[in-house]
Amino acid sequence: MNLLNKGISTEEGATAVEYSMMVVFIAAAVVALVRTLGLTTLGLFQGLVSLWP
């Protein structure tokens, strides 16, 4: 019975590898979002500066 319980308990929950993969994907998404927003903001300010007399 202990062997059965041990097998079940080792398969429950996320492992450190799964958590680290989630962190990597979330970090990549944040980097992509910040880069996109930064480039958009840069373009907006460059457009405003070009209109300045």
PQR file of N, CA, C, O and H, with PARSE charges and radii, in Angstrom:
ATOM      1  N   MET A   1       0.822  -1.194   0.000 -0.4000 1.5000
ATOM      2  CA  MET A   1       0.000   0.000   0.000 -0.0000 2.0000
ATOM      3  C   MET A   1       0.868   1.261   0.000  0.5500 1.7000
ATOM      4  O   MET A   1       0.512   2.248  -0.643 -0.5500 1.4000
ATOM      5  N   ASN A   2       1.985   1.243   0.702 -0.4000 1.5000
ATOM      6  CA  ASN A   2       2.870   2.400   0.729 -0.0000 2.0000
ATOM      7  C   ASN A   2       3.441   2.684  -0.654  0.5500 1.7000
ATOM      8  O   ASN A   2       3.609   3.844  -1.032 -0.5500 1.4000
ATOM      9  H   ASN A   2       2.274   0.441   1.224  0.4000 1.0000
ATOM     10  N   LEU A   3       3.740   1.632  -1.410 -0.4000 1.5000
ATOM     11  CA  LEU A   3       4.282   1.810  -2.761 -0.0000 2.0000
ATOM     12  C   LEU A   3       3.246   2.476  -3.663  0.5500 1.7000
ATOM     13  O   LEU A   3       3.597   3.324  -4.483 -0.5500 1.4000
ATOM     14  H   LEU A   3       3.604   0.690  -1.104  0.4000 1.0000
ATOM     15  N   LEU A   4       1.987   2.105  -3.522 -0.4000 1.5000
ATOM     16  CA  LEU A   4       0.915   2.702  -4.308 -0.0000 2.0000
ATOM     17  C   LEU A   4       0.753   4.186  -3.960  0.5500 1.7000
ATOM     18  O   LEU A   4       0.633   5.022  -4.856 -0.5500 1.4000
ATOM     19  H   LEU A   4       1.702   1.416  -2.856  0.4000 1.0000
ATOM     20  N   ASN A   5       0.750   4.511  -2.684 -0.4000 1.5000
ATOM     21  CA  ASN A   5       0.622   5.910  -2.260 -0.0000 2.0000
ATOM     22  C   ASN A   5       1.817   6.733  -2.711  0.5500 1.7000
ATOM     23  O   ASN A   5       1.664   7.894  -3.092 -0.5500 1.4000
ATOM     24  H   ASN A   5       0.848   3.832  -1.956  0.4000 1.0000
ATOM     25  N   LYS A   6       2.989   6.152  -2.671 -0.4000 1.5000
ATOM     26  CA  LYS A   6       4.193   6.873  -3.102 -0.0000 2.0000
ATOM     27  C   LYS A   6       4.126   7.175  -4.599  0.5500 1.7000
ATOM     28  O   LYS A   6       4.513   8.264  -5.022 -0.5500 1.4000
ATOM     29  H   LYS A   6       3.114   5.209  -2.362  0.4000 1.0000
ATOM     30  N   GLY A   7       3.650   6.245  -5.394 -0.4000 1.5000
ATOM     31  CA  GLY A   7       3.519   6.469  -6.832 -0.0000 2.0000
ATOM     32  C   GLY A   7       2.520   7.560  -7.149  0.5500 1.7000
ATOM     33  O   GLY A   7       2.732   8.347  -8.072 -0.5500 1.4000
ATOM     34  H   GLY A   7       3.335   5.360  -5.051  0.4000 1.0000
ATOM     35  N   ILE A   8       1.448   7.619  -6.408 -0.4000 1.5000
ATOM     36  CA  ILE A   8       0.430   8.639  -6.638 -0.0000 2.0000
ATOM     37  C   ILE A   8       0.944  10.008  -6.210  0.5500 1.7000
ATOM     38  O   ILE A   8       0.713  10.996  -6.908 -0.5500 1.4000
ATOM     39  H   ILE A   8       1.275   6.981  -5.658  0.4000 1.0000
ATOM     40  N   SER A   9       1.627  10.083  -5.089 -0.4000 1.5000
ATOM     41  CA  SER A   9       2.064  11.377  -4.572 -0.0000 2.0000
ATOM     42  C   SER A   9       3.190  11.980  -5.409  0.5500 1.7000
ATOM     43  O   SER A   9       3.349  13.200  -5.408 -0.5500 1.4000
ATOM     44  H   SER A   9       1.814   9.281  -4.523  0.4000 1.0000
ATOM     45  N   THR A  10       3.973  11.178  -6.119 -0.4000 1.5000
ATOM     46  CA  THR A  10       5.049  11.742  -6.931 -0.0000 2.0000
ATOM     47  C   THR A  10       4.538  12.313  -8.235  0.5500 1.7000
ATOM     48  O   THR A  10       5.253  13.070  -8.891 -0.5500 1.4000
ATOM     49  H   THR A  10       3.843  10.186  -6.120  0.4000 1.0000
ATOM     50  N   GLU A  11       3.308  11.972  -8.638 -0.4000 1.5000
ATOM     51  CA  GLU A  11       2.764  12.459  -9.896 -0.0000 2.0000
ATOM     52  C   GLU A  11       1.823  13.646  -9.714  0.5500 1.7000
ATOM     53  O   GLU A  11       1.299  14.161 -10.702 -0.5500 1.4000
ATOM     54  H   GLU A  11       2.727  11.357  -8.105  0.4000 1.0000
ATOM     55  N   GLU A  12       1.598  14.083  -8.508 -0.4000 1.5000
ATOM     56  CA  GLU A  12       0.692  15.195  -8.262 -0.0000 2.0000
ATOM     57  C   GLU A  12       1.445  16.513  -8.274  0.5500 1.7000
ATOM     58  O   GLU A  12       2.596  16.583  -7.844 -0.5500 1.4000
ATOM     59  H   GLU A  12       2.023  13.665  -7.705  0.4000 1.0000
ATOM     60  N   GLY A  13       0.799  17.550  -8.762 -0.4000 1.5000
ATOM     61  CA  GLY A  13       1.383  18.879  -8.716 -0.0000 2.0000
ATOM     62  C   GLY A  13       2.411  19.101  -9.798  0.5500 1.7000
ATOM     63  O   GLY A  13       2.827  18.173 -10.492 -0.5500 1.4000
ATOM     64  H   GLY A  13      -0.137  17.494  -9.111  0.4000 1.0000
ATOM     65  N   ALA A  14       2.813  20.349  -9.926 -0.4000 1.5000
ATOM     66  CA  ALA A  14       3.817  20.716 -10.920 -0.0000 2.0000
ATOM     67  C   ALA A  14       5.211  20.581 -10.323  0.5500 1.7000
ATOM     68  O   ALA A  14       5.426  20.805  -9.132 -0.5500 1.4000
ATOM     69  H   ALA A  14       2.476  21.103  -9.363  0.4000 1.0000
ATOM     70  N   THR A  15       6.133  20.215 -11.172 -0.4000 1.5000
ATOM     71  CA  THR A  15       7.514  20.081 -10.718 -0.0000 2.0000
ATOM     72  C   THR A  15       8.254  21.390 -10.940  0.5500 1.7000
ATOM     73  O   THR A  15       7.722  22.320 -11.545 -0.5500 1.4000
ATOM     74  H   THR A  15       5.958  20.033 -12.139  0.4000 1.0000
ATOM     75  N   ALA A  16       9.478  21.457 -10.449 -0.4000 1.5000
ATOM     76  CA  ALA A  16      10.294  22.654 -10.609 -0.0000 2.0000
ATOM     77  C   ALA A  16      10.574  22.929 -12.079  0.5500 1.7000
ATOM     78  O   ALA A  16      10.677  24.087 -12.484 -0.5500 1.4000
ATOM     79  H   ALA A  16       9.911  20.701  -9.957  0.4000 1.0000
ATOM     80  N   VAL A  17      10.696  21.881 -12.878 -0.4000 1.5000
ATOM     81  CA  VAL A  17      10.940  22.062 -14.306 -0.0000 2.0000
ATOM     82  C   VAL A  17       9.737  22.732 -14.960  0.5500 1.7000
ATOM     83  O   VAL A  17       9.904  23.640 -15.776 -0.5500 1.4000
ATOM     84  H   VAL A  17      10.612  20.940 -12.550  0.4000 1.0000
ATOM     85  N   GLU A  18       8.546  22.303 -14.618 -0.4000 1.5000
ATOM     86  CA  GLU A  18       7.343  22.906 -15.195 -0.0000 2.0000
ATOM     87  C   GLU A  18       7.192  24.357 -14.767  0.5500 1.7000
ATOM     88  O   GLU A  18       6.806  25.206 -15.571 -0.5500 1.4000
ATOM     89  H   GLU A  18       8.411  21.566 -13.956  0.4000 1.0000
ATOM     90  N   TYR A  19       7.494  24.646 -13.506 -0.4000 1.5000
ATOM     91  CA  TYR A  19       7.430  26.024 -13.037 -0.0000 2.0000
ATOM     92  C   TYR A  19       8.469  26.891 -13.744  0.5500 1.7000
ATOM     93  O   TYR A  19       8.178  28.031 -14.108 -0.5500 1.4000
ATOM     94  H   TYR A  19       7.807  23.956 -12.853  0.4000 1.0000
ATOM     95  N   SER A  20       9.661  26.369 -13.940 -0.4000 1.5000
ATOM     96  CA  SER A  20      10.697  27.158 -14.614 -0.0000 2.0000
ATOM     97  C   SER A  20      10.331  27.405 -16.077  0.5500 1.7000
ATOM     98  O   SER A  20      10.634  28.471 -16.612 -0.5500 1.4000
ATOM     99  H   SER A  20       9.898  25.443 -13.645  0.4000 1.0000
ATOM    100  N   MET A  21       9.692  26.451 -16.724 -0.4000 1.5000
ATOM    101  CA  MET A  21       9.240  26.658 -18.105 -0.0000 2.0000
ATOM    102  C   MET A  21       8.165  27.734 -18.165  0.5500 1.7000
ATOM    103  O   MET A  21       8.158  28.554 -19.083 -0.5500 1.4000
ATOM    104  H   MET A  21       9.446  25.584 -16.289  0.4000 1.0000
ATOM    105  N   MET A  22       7.263  27.736 -17.197 -0.4000 1.5000
ATOM    106  CA  MET A  22       6.235  28.772 -17.142 -0.0000 2.0000
ATOM    107  C   MET A  22       6.869  30.147 -16.952  0.5500 1.7000
ATOM    108  O   MET A  22       6.450  31.115 -17.586 -0.5500 1.4000
ATOM    109  H   MET A  22       7.269  27.070 -16.452  0.4000 1.0000
ATOM    110  N   VAL A  23       7.860  30.239 -16.096 -0.4000 1.5000
ATOM    111  CA  VAL A  23       8.544  31.513 -15.851 -0.0000 2.0000
ATOM    112  C   VAL A  23       9.232  31.993 -17.115  0.5500 1.7000
ATOM    113  O   VAL A  23       9.186  33.183 -17.424 -0.5500 1.4000
ATOM    114  H   VAL A  23       8.201  29.452 -15.580  0.4000 1.0000
ATOM    115  N   VAL A  24       9.866  31.096 -17.851 -0.4000 1.5000
ATOM    116  CA  VAL A  24      10.549  31.477 -19.091 -0.0000 2.0000
ATOM    117  C   VAL A  24       9.552  32.003 -20.113  0.5500 1.7000
ATOM    118  O   VAL A  24       9.806  33.025 -20.749 -0.5500 1.4000
ATOM    119  H   VAL A  24       9.903  30.129 -17.601  0.4000 1.0000
ATOM    120  N   PHE A  25       8.423  31.324 -20.283 -0.4000 1.5000
ATOM    121  CA  PHE A  25       7.417  31.772 -21.250 -0.0000 2.0000
ATOM    122  C   PHE A  25       6.798  33.107 -20.846  0.5500 1.7000
ATOM    123  O   PHE A  25       6.566  33.964 -21.699 -0.5500 1.4000
ATOM    124  H   PHE A  25       8.217  30.494 -19.766  0.4000 1.0000
ATOM    125  N   ILE A  26       6.532  33.289 -19.568 -0.4000 1.5000
ATOM    126  CA  ILE A  26       5.981  34.557 -19.097 -0.0000 2.0000
ATOM    127  C   ILE A  26       6.998  35.676 -19.281  0.5500 1.7000
ATOM    128  O   ILE A  26       6.633  36.776 -19.696 -0.5500 1.4000
ATOM    129  H   ILE A  26       6.721  32.593 -18.875  0.4000 1.0000
ATOM    130  N   ALA A  27       8.267  35.414 -18.979 -0.4000 1.5000
ATOM    131  CA  ALA A  27       9.306  36.427 -19.157 -0.0000 2.0000
ATOM    132  C   ALA A  27       9.450  36.802 -20.626  0.5500 1.7000
ATOM    133  O   ALA A  27       9.624  37.978 -20.945 -0.5500 1.4000
ATOM    134  H   ALA A  27       8.564  34.521 -18.642  0.4000 1.0000
ATOM    135  N   ALA A  28       9.383  35.834 -21.514 -0.4000 1.5000
ATOM    136  CA  ALA A  28       9.480  36.122 -22.950 -0.0000 2.0000
ATOM    137  C   ALA A  28       8.301  36.976 -23.406  0.5500 1.7000
ATOM    138  O   ALA A  28       8.473  37.889 -24.214 -0.5500 1.4000
ATOM    139  H   ALA A  28       9.242  34.878 -21.255  0.4000 1.0000
ATOM    140  N   ALA A  29       7.115  36.690 -22.899 -0.4000 1.5000
ATOM    141  CA  ALA A  29       5.939  37.485 -23.255 -0.0000 2.0000
ATOM    142  C   ALA A  29       6.067  38.910 -22.744  0.5500 1.7000
ATOM    143  O   ALA A  29       5.699  39.853 -23.444 -0.5500 1.4000
ATOM    144  H   ALA A  29       6.975  35.948 -22.242  0.4000 1.0000
ATOM    145  N   VAL A  30       6.583  39.079 -21.539 -0.4000 1.5000
ATOM    146  CA  VAL A  30       6.770  40.419 -20.975 -0.0000 2.0000
ATOM    147  C   VAL A  30       7.798  41.200 -21.783  0.5500 1.7000
ATOM    148  O   VAL A  30       7.598  42.381 -22.065 -0.5500 1.4000
ATOM    149  H   VAL A  30       6.882  38.313 -20.970  0.4000 1.0000
ATOM    150  N   VAL A  31       8.895  40.552 -22.156 -0.4000 1.5000
ATOM    151  CA  VAL A  31       9.912  41.217 -22.962 -0.0000 2.0000
ATOM    152  C   VAL A  31       9.340  41.650 -24.303  0.5500 1.7000
ATOM    153  O   VAL A  31       9.589  42.772 -24.746 -0.5500 1.4000
ATOM    154  H   VAL A  31       9.058  39.592 -21.927  0.4000 1.0000
ATOM    155  N   ALA A  32       8.585  40.786 -24.951 -0.4000 1.5000
ATOM    156  CA  ALA A  32       7.981  41.133 -26.238 -0.0000 2.0000
ATOM    157  C   ALA A  32       7.004  42.293 -26.093  0.5500 1.7000
ATOM    158  O   ALA A  32       6.979  43.191 -26.934 -0.5500 1.4000
ATOM    159  H   ALA A  32       8.383  39.875 -24.591  0.4000 1.0000
ATOM    160  N   LEU A  33       6.205  42.282 -25.041 -0.4000 1.5000
ATOM    161  CA  LEU A  33       5.239  43.352 -24.812 -0.0000 2.0000
ATOM    162  C   LEU A  33       5.937  44.683 -24.545  0.5500 1.7000
ATOM    163  O   LEU A  33       5.555  45.710 -25.108 -0.5500 1.4000
ATOM    164  H   LEU A  33       6.225  41.552 -24.358  0.4000 1.0000
ATOM    165  N   VAL A  34       6.939  44.669 -23.703 -0.4000 1.5000
ATOM    166  CA  VAL A  34       7.660  45.906 -23.379 -0.0000 2.0000
ATOM    167  C   VAL A  34       8.372  46.444 -24.608  0.5500 1.7000
ATOM    168  O   VAL A  34       8.395  47.655 -24.831 -0.5500 1.4000
ATOM    169  H   VAL A  34       7.249  43.836 -23.245  0.4000 1.0000
ATOM    170  N   ARG A  35       8.948  45.564 -25.401 -0.4000 1.5000
ATOM    171  CA  ARG A  35       9.625  46.003 -26.624 -0.0000 2.0000
ATOM    172  C   ARG A  35       8.624  46.643 -27.590  0.5500 1.7000
ATOM    173  O   ARG A  35       8.900  47.698 -28.162 -0.5500 1.4000
ATOM    174  H   ARG A  35       8.929  44.581 -25.220  0.4000 1.0000
ATOM    175  N   THR A  36       7.485  46.018 -27.768 -0.4000 1.5000
ATOM    176  CA  THR A  36       6.462  46.551 -28.670 -0.0000 2.0000
ATOM    177  C   THR A  36       5.955  47.901 -28.181  0.5500 1.7000
ATOM    178  O   THR A  36       5.848  48.849 -28.959 -0.5500 1.4000
ATOM    179  H   THR A  36       7.261  45.161 -27.303  0.4000 1.0000
ATOM    180  N   LEU A  37       5.645  47.986 -26.902 -0.4000 1.5000
ATOM    181  CA  LEU A  37       5.155  49.249 -26.355 -0.0000 2.0000
ATOM    182  C   LEU A  37       6.233  50.331 -26.419  0.5500 1.7000
ATOM    183  O   LEU A  37       5.927  51.496 -26.670 -0.5500 1.4000
ATOM    184  H   LEU A  37       5.732  47.215 -26.271  0.4000 1.0000
ATOM    185  N   GLY A  38       7.478  49.956 -26.195 -0.4000 1.5000
ATOM    186  CA  GLY A  38       8.572  50.916 -26.263 -0.0000 2.0000
ATOM    187  C   GLY A  38       8.755  51.473 -27.664  0.5500 1.7000
ATOM    188  O   GLY A  38       8.952  52.675 -27.839 -0.5500 1.4000
ATOM    189  H   GLY A  38       7.727  49.009 -25.991  0.4000 1.0000
ATOM    190  N   LEU A  39       8.689  50.601 -28.660 -0.4000 1.5000
ATOM    191  CA  LEU A  39       8.846  51.058 -30.039 -0.0000 2.0000
ATOM    192  C   LEU A  39       7.670  51.919 -30.469  0.5500 1.7000
ATOM    193  O   LEU A  39       7.842  52.892 -31.204 -0.5500 1.4000
ATOM    194  H   LEU A  39       8.529  49.624 -28.518  0.4000 1.0000
ATOM    195  N   THR A  40       6.470  51.561 -30.011 -0.4000 1.5000
ATOM    196  CA  THR A  40       5.281  52.354 -30.331 -0.0000 2.0000
ATOM    197  C   THR A  40       5.382  53.740 -29.690  0.5500 1.7000
ATOM    198  O   THR A  40       5.084  54.749 -30.329 -0.5500 1.4000
ATOM    199  H   THR A  40       6.330  50.771 -29.414  0.4000 1.0000
ATOM    200  N   THR A  41       5.796  53.780 -28.450 -0.4000 1.5000
ATOM    201  CA  THR A  41       5.944  55.052 -27.748 -0.0000 2.0000
ATOM    202  C   THR A  41       7.040  55.891 -28.388  0.5500 1.7000
ATOM    203  O   THR A  41       6.893  57.106 -28.518 -0.5500 1.4000
ATOM    204  H   THR A  41       6.038  52.960 -27.931  0.4000 1.0000
ATOM    205  N   LEU A  42       8.116  55.268 -28.780 -0.4000 1.5000
ATOM    206  CA  LEU A  42       9.202  55.984 -29.450 -0.0000 2.0000
ATOM    207  C   LEU A  42       8.713  56.614 -30.745  0.5500 1.7000
ATOM    208  O   LEU A  42       9.025  57.770 -31.030 -0.5500 1.4000
ATOM    209  H   LEU A  42       8.235  54.281 -28.674  0.4000 1.0000
ATOM    210  N   GLY A  43       7.954  55.867 -31.524 -0.4000 1.5000
ATOM    211  CA  GLY A  43       7.406  56.397 -32.767 -0.0000 2.0000
ATOM    212  C   GLY A  43       6.464  57.559 -32.524  0.5500 1.7000
ATOM    213  O   GLY A  43       6.462  58.531 -33.279 -0.5500 1.4000
ATOM    214  H   GLY A  43       7.701  54.928 -31.292  0.4000 1.0000
ATOM    215  N   LEU A  44       5.666  57.464 -31.478 -0.4000 1.5000
ATOM    216  CA  LEU A  44       4.738  58.544 -31.133 -0.0000 2.0000
ATOM    217  C   LEU A  44       5.505  59.815 -30.787  0.5500 1.7000
ATOM    218  O   LEU A  44       5.174  60.889 -31.290 -0.5500 1.4000
ATOM    219  H   LEU A  44       5.667  56.675 -30.864  0.4000 1.0000
ATOM    220  N   PHE A  45       6.510  59.711 -29.950 -0.4000 1.5000
ATOM    221  CA  PHE A  45       7.272  60.895 -29.555 -0.0000 2.0000
ATOM    222  C   PHE A  45       8.094  61.453 -30.712  0.5500 1.7000
ATOM    223  O   PHE A  45       8.249  62.669 -30.823 -0.5500 1.4000
ATOM    224  H   PHE A  45       6.779  58.839 -29.542  0.4000 1.0000
ATOM    225  N   GLN A  46       8.614  60.603 -31.558 -0.4000 1.5000
ATOM    226  CA  GLN A  46       9.351  61.091 -32.730 -0.0000 2.0000
ATOM    227  C   GLN A  46       8.426  61.863 -33.658  0.5500 1.7000
ATOM    228  O   GLN A  46       8.820  62.873 -34.240 -0.5500 1.4000
ATOM    229  H   GLN A  46       8.487  59.615 -31.468  0.4000 1.0000
ATOM    230  N   GLY A  47       7.185  61.379 -33.794 -0.4000 1.5000
ATOM    231  CA  GLY A  47       6.204  62.089 -34.612 -0.0000 2.0000
ATOM    232  C   GLY A  47       5.870  63.452 -34.018  0.5500 1.7000
ATOM    233  O   GLY A  47       5.724  64.432 -34.749 -0.5500 1.4000
ATOM    234  H   GLY A  47       6.865  60.558 -33.321  0.4000 1.0000
ATOM    235  N   LEU A  48       5.749  63.515 -32.701 -0.4000 1.5000
ATOM    236  CA  LEU A  48       5.458  64.790 -32.042 -0.0000 2.0000
ATOM    237  C   LEU A  48       6.635  65.760 -32.170  0.5500 1.7000
ATOM    238  O   LEU A  48       6.426  66.956 -32.372 -0.5500 1.4000
ATOM    239  H   LEU A  48       5.867  62.719 -32.107  0.4000 1.0000
ATOM    240  N   VAL A  49       7.849  65.267 -32.056 -0.4000 1.5000
ATOM    241  CA  VAL A  49       9.042  66.112 -32.171 -0.0000 2.0000
ATOM    242  C   VAL A  49       9.161  66.652 -33.587  0.5500 1.7000
ATOM    243  O   VAL A  49       9.579  67.794 -33.777 -0.5500 1.4000
ATOM    244  H   VAL A  49       8.019  64.295 -31.892  0.4000 1.0000
ATOM    245  N   SER A  50       8.801  65.852 -34.581 -0.4000 1.5000
ATOM    246  CA  SER A  50       8.918  66.318 -35.956 -0.0000 2.0000
ATOM    247  C   SER A  50       7.907  67.414 -36.258  0.5500 1.7000
ATOM    248  O   SER A  50       8.120  68.207 -37.175 -0.5500 1.4000
ATOM    249  H   SER A  50       8.462  64.924 -34.427  0.4000 1.0000
ATOM    250  N   LEU A  51       6.808  67.475 -35.505 -0.4000 1.5000
ATOM    251  CA  LEU A  51       5.810  68.527 -35.676 -0.0000 2.0000
ATOM    252  C   LEU A  51       6.192  69.823 -34.963  0.5500 1.7000
ATOM    253  O   LEU A  51       5.634  70.882 -35.248 -0.5500 1.4000
ATOM    254  H   LEU A  51       6.635  66.831 -34.761  0.4000 1.0000
ATOM    255  N   TRP A  52       7.136  69.734 -34.043 -0.4000 1.5000
ATOM    256  CA  TRP A  52       7.550  70.908 -33.258 -0.0000 2.0000
ATOM    257  C   TRP A  52       8.268  71.899 -34.167  0.5500 1.7000
ATOM    258  O   TRP A  52       9.156  71.516 -34.928 -0.5500 1.4000
ATOM    259  H   TRP A  52       7.589  68.873 -33.811  0.4000 1.0000
ATOM    260  N   PRO A  53       7.883  73.180 -34.090 -0.5600 1.5000
ATOM    261  CA  PRO A  53       8.506  74.166 -35.004  0.2800 2.0000
ATOM    262  C   PRO A  53       9.950  74.465 -34.687  0.5500 1.7000
ATOM    263  O   PRO A  53      10.579  75.269 -35.375 -0.5500 1.4000
TER
END
